[in-house]
Amino acid sequence: MSMSAPPPDAARLDAARLDAGAPAREAGLWSDAWRQLRRNPLFLVPAVVIALFTVMAVFPGLFTRTDPRACDLSRSLLRPRAGHWFGYDLQGCDYYAKVIHGARVSMTIGIATVAGTALVAVVLGTLAGFYGGIVDTLIARVTDVWFALPTFLGAVVVLAVLGGNGLPQLTLVLVLFGWPTMTRLMRSAVLTVRDLEYVTAARALGAGDLRLMARHVLPNALAPVIVYGAIRVGIVIAAEATLSFLGLGLQLPAISWGLMIAGAQPRLLSAPHLLLFPGLFLSVTVLAFVLLGDALRDAFDPRLR
């Protein structure tokens, strides 16, 4: 005796169930990661440190009422003392106030650069991974060419063309030479996700490419980019300090930890506090972002749980 055929919409119902699994999978990934992160001291400690430095960058007046540009040459290079815990710089400016206000440049350039880099990487990496073929090949070849460009030499050339060493110009240069690695990460993640069952089911139900990428591919492919982005903020902050130290980055009268470290170089023995405090703040900030990235990696990778 022959069995009755399944109703014509059975396949569509099964596909709909698979499609409904995509948000559940996405929700499970993020909720599981958050559940692990909030119990992990290696996430909580750097998160608190980063939050503190962010508040310091946005509201420096909460930490000091002293104008960092109110200088008195009679106090030049005075060492730390009660009421002036970080001492004074060569111009007689309160060094604690300068270090506090220096957080704004470092945090701004780090977050702005990574945000701009992530925007480029998400767009190019998603297109390359989702469509493949000639789109993937073209983006891959451009990425290869960009990898071959020397970063510091390219930065000098671009800054010379732009005609300035301000915060916008330096951010643009760091984005310009920082997007290839993140783009490749995004492409690899999209390649992993694009052929999963719920994406295939959504495509069978008639979802367009834009909906597939926005609703089903991107939410499940962003984790590696978020992890790398957190680490990248620390790298960018260190890169800005390096460029400023070499005279290729920000210029006076800007206030940044890199410029302060550069100014301390000739006076390491006579005034070590000029290097100690901005170097300490810079190191703690970079370390916090690196630890944050490591904690995010462990939370988003099920194999490391």
C-alpha positions in Angstrom: 0.0 0.0 0.0 1.5 3.3 -1.0 1.9 6.1 1.5 0.2 9.5 0.9 2.5 12.2 -0.4 3.5 15.0 2.0 1.6 18.2 1.7 3.1 20.6 -0.9 4.1 23.1 1.7 6.0 20.6 3.9 9.4 21.6 2.4 8.7 25.2 2.9 7.7 24.6 6.6 10.9 22.6 7.2 12.9 25.5 5.6 11.0 28.0 7.8 12.0 26.0 10.9 15.6 26.0 9.8 15.3 29.7 9.0 13.9 30.3 12.5 16.9 28.6 13.9 19.2 31.3 12.7 18.2 34.0 15.3 18.1 31.3 18.0 21.7 30.3 17.1 22.7 33.9 17.0 21.0 34.6 20.4 22.6 31.5 21.8 26.1 32.5 20.7 25.9 36.0 22.2 24.1 35.0 25.4 26.5 32.1 26.0 29.5 34.5 25.4 28.1 37.1 27.8 27.3 34.5 30.4 31.0 33.4 30.4 32.4 37.0 30.2 30.6 38.3 33.2 32.1 35.6 35.4 35.6 36.0 33.9 37.9 38.3 35.9 40.2 38.5 32.8 37.3 40.3 31.1 35.9 42.3 34.0 39.3 43.9 35.1 40.3 45.2 31.7 36.7 46.2 31.0 36.7 48.4 34.1 40.1 49.8 33.2 38.9 50.7 29.7 35.7 52.2 31.1 37.8 54.3 33.5 40.1 55.6 30.7 37.1 56.3 28.5 35.5 58.5 31.1 38.9 60.1 31.6 39.1 60.9 27.9 35.5 62.2 27.7 35.4 64.1 31.0 39.0 64.9 32.1 37.6 67.6 34.4 36.4 64.8 36.7 40.0 63.9 37.4 41.8 67.3 37.4 40.8 70.9 37.5 44.2 72.1 36.4 44.7 73.5 32.9 47.4 71.3 31.3 48.7 74.4 29.4 49.0 76.7 32.4 52.8 76.6 32.7 55.3 78.4 34.9 59.0 78.1 33.9 60.0 78.5 37.6 58.6 75.0 38.1 60.4 73.4 35.2 61.2 69.7 35.7 60.3 69.7 39.4 59.8 66.2 40.6 56.6 64.7 42.0 55.6 66.1 45.4 52.5 66.4 47.5 49.6 68.0 45.6 51.5 67.5 42.3 51.9 63.8 42.2 53.4 63.6 38.7 55.7 66.6 38.9 56.2 69.2 36.1 57.5 69.1 32.6 60.1 71.2 30.9 57.8 74.2 30.5 56.6 73.9 34.1 53.2 72.5 33.2 51.5 70.2 35.7 52.3 66.7 34.4 49.3 65.0 36.0 47.0 67.3 34.1 48.8 66.6 30.9 48.7 62.8 31.4 45.0 63.0 32.1 44.2 65.1 29.0 46.5 62.9 26.9 44.0 60.0 27.3 41.6 61.8 25.0 43.8 61.7 22.0 44.9 58.1 22.5 41.4 56.7 23.2 39.9 58.8 20.4 42.4 57.7 17.8 42.3 54.1 18.9 38.5 53.7 18.8 38.0 55.9 15.7 40.6 54.0 13.7 39.2 50.6 14.6 35.7 51.8 13.9 36.7 53.0 10.4 38.8 49.9 9.8 35.9 47.6 10.8 33.5 49.5 8.5 35.8 48.9 5.5 36.5 45.3 6.5 32.9 44.3 7.1 31.8 45.7 3.7 34.6 44.3 1.6 35.0 41.0 3.6 31.2 40.3 3.4 31.1 41.0 -0.3 34.2 38.9 -1.0 33.0 35.9 1.1 29.4 36.0 0.1 29.7 36.4 -3.6 33.1 34.8 -4.3 34.1 34.6 -7.9 35.4 37.7 -9.6 34.3 39.9 -6.6 36.4 37.8 -4.2 39.4 37.7 -6.6 39.4 41.5 -7.2 39.2 42.3 -3.5 41.8 39.7 -2.7 44.3 41.1 -5.2 43.8 44.7 -3.9 44.3 43.4 -0.4 47.6 41.6 -1.4 48.9 44.8 -3.0 48.0 46.8 0.2 49.9 44.2 2.3 53.0 44.9 0.3 53.0 48.6 1.1 55.5 49.5 4.0 53.3 51.0 6.7 55.7 53.7 8.1 56.9 54.8 4.7 53.4 54.9 3.4 52.3 56.9 6.4 55.0 59.5 5.7 54.0 59.8 2.1 50.2 60.0 2.8 50.7 62.6 5.6 52.9 64.7 3.3 50.2 64.6 0.7 47.5 65.5 3.2 49.6 68.4 4.4 49.1 67.9 8.1 49.7 65.7 11.1 46.5 66.3 13.0 44.2 63.8 14.6 41.9 63.3 11.5 44.9 62.9 9.1 46.6 60.4 11.5 43.4 58.4 11.9 42.9 58.2 8.2 46.4 56.9 7.7 46.0 54.2 10.3 42.7 53.1 8.7 44.3 53.2 5.3 47.0 50.8 6.3 45.0 48.7 8.8 42.0 47.3 6.9 43.5 44.3 5.0 44.0 42.0 8.0 40.5 42.6 9.3 39.0 42.2 5.8 40.6 38.8 5.5 39.2 37.8 8.9 35.7 38.9 7.8 35.9 37.1 4.5 37.0 33.8 6.2 34.1 34.1 8.7 31.6 34.8 6.0 32.8 31.8 4.0 32.2 29.6 7.0 28.6 30.9 7.6 27.2 31.5 4.1 26.6 27.8 3.3 25.1 26.8 6.6 21.6 25.2 6.6 19.7 28.2 7.9 21.2 30.5 5.2 20.3 28.0 2.5 16.8 27.7 3.9 16.3 31.4 4.0 17.6 31.6 0.4 15.1 28.9 -0.6 12.3 30.9 1.0 13.1 33.8 -1.4 15.3 36.1 0.9 17.4 38.5 -1.1 21.1 38.9 -0.9 20.9 42.0 1.3 18.5 40.3 3.8 20.7 37.2 3.9 23.8 39.2 4.6 22.2 41.5 7.2 20.1 39.1 9.0 21.7 35.7 8.7 25.4 36.0 7.8 26.7 39.2 9.5 25.5 38.5 13.0 27.1 35.1 13.0 30.3 36.2 11.3 31.2 39.3 13.4 32.8 37.5 16.4 36.3 37.2 15.0 36.2 40.8 13.9 35.1 42.0 17.3 37.9 40.0 19.0 40.5 41.4 16.6 39.1 44.9 16.9 39.4 44.9 20.7 43.1 43.9 20.4 43.6 46.3 17.5 42.5 49.3 19.6 45.5 48.7 21.8 47.8 48.2 18.8 46.6 51.5 17.2 47.2 53.4 20.5 50.7 52.1 20.6 51.2 52.9 16.9 50.1 56.5 17.4 52.6 56.8 20.3 55.3 55.3 18.1 54.6 57.7 15.2 54.5 60.7 17.5 57.7 59.5 19.1 59.4 59.3 15.7 58.0 62.8 14.7 55.6 61.3 12.1 52.4 61.6 14.2 50.8 64.4 16.2 52.8 67.6 16.7 52.8 70.2 19.5 50.8 71.9 20.9 48.7 68.7 20.9 48.8 66.6 24.1 49.2 62.9 23.7 51.1 60.2 25.6 53.3 59.6 22.5 54.4 63.2 22.4 55.1 63.2 26.1 57.2 60.1 25.8 59.1 61.7 22.9 59.7 64.8 24.9 61.1 62.7 27.8 63.7 61.0 25.7 66.6 63.6 26.2 65.9 63.7 30.0 65.6 60.1 31.0 68.2 60.4 33.8 67.5 63.9 35.0 63.7 63.7 35.0 62.6 60.1 34.8 59.0 61.0 35.8 58.6 62.5 32.3 58.8 59.0 30.9 57.3 57.0 33.8 53.8 58.3 34.0 52.7 58.6 30.3 54.5 55.3 29.6 52.7 53.6 32.5 49.3 54.9 31.3 50.0 53.9 27.7 51.1 50.4 28.8 48.1 49.8 31.0 45.7 50.9 28.3 47.3 48.7 25.6 47.4 45.7 28.0 43.8 46.2 28.9 42.6 46.1 25.3 44.8 43.0 24.6 43.4 41.2 27.7 39.9 42.2 26.6 40.5 40.7 23.2 41.8 37.5 24.7 38.7 37.2 26.9 36.4 37.8 24.0 38.2 35.2 21.9 37.8 32.6 24.6 34.1 33.4 25.0 33.2 33.3 21.3 35.2 30.2 20.5 33.3 27.1 21.8 36.5 25.0 21.5 38.2 27.1 24.2 35.4 26.8 26.8 
